[in-house]
Amino acid sequence: MIFLVFLVGLAVLAAGVFAADDPNIADTSTITSDPNDPNEATFAAGGLFALSLGELMDTEVISVTRTKGQNVFTSPAAIYVITQEDIRRSGLRSIPEVLRLAPGVQVSRIRADQWAISIRGFNSRFSDKLLVQIDGRTIYNTVFSGVLWEVQDYPLADIERIEIIRGSGTSLWGGNAVNGIINIITKCAKD
């Protein structure tokens, strides 16, 4: 655990050193939050690079935990978030291909346009033990008892992030969340 904290601290320090010389990084000195809300952090000049290691470890994930906010490190399940920047840098062209970036997610191509995606190894074309949502609404097809991935043709540029929970979430999310949850969050219409 100490080694992990050391690596995270080293990565943050290195990112801060390299980012200081990059003129393309936006000025984050004007980012503030509601001072009356104790759950929101206030960013001083320097943004995330100005936070201490302890403050970085208190990062909260909102939508996949179904609470106002929950610390990633104290969450009872393994959470992984694929950001829009990760998607853009990967050069991939479909949601199933992007899901290959997440650890513990098995993505198999059955045919040219058919995919089998699962978590925890129970892979089949129509996996009914994986809850898949887009903006919090399930895309589970009750006729086929699974998700038709070839029908989900969202442009990757419209996806803000993909949140993945590996592990059971049936007590919070229902019967389809036995092996995990994938929540695809799209950008706002104004963006």
Buried (B, 14 or more C-beta within 10 A) or exposed (E): EEEEEEEEBEEBEEEBEEBEEEEEEEEBEEBEEEEEEEEEBEBEEBBBBEBEEEEBBBBBBEBBBEEEEBEBEEBEBBBBBBEBEBBEEBEBEBBBBBBBBBEBBBBBEEEEEEBBBBBBEEBBBEBBBBBBBBEEEBBBEEEEEBBBBBEBEEEBEEBBBBBBBBBBBBEBBEEBBBBBBBBBBBEEEEE
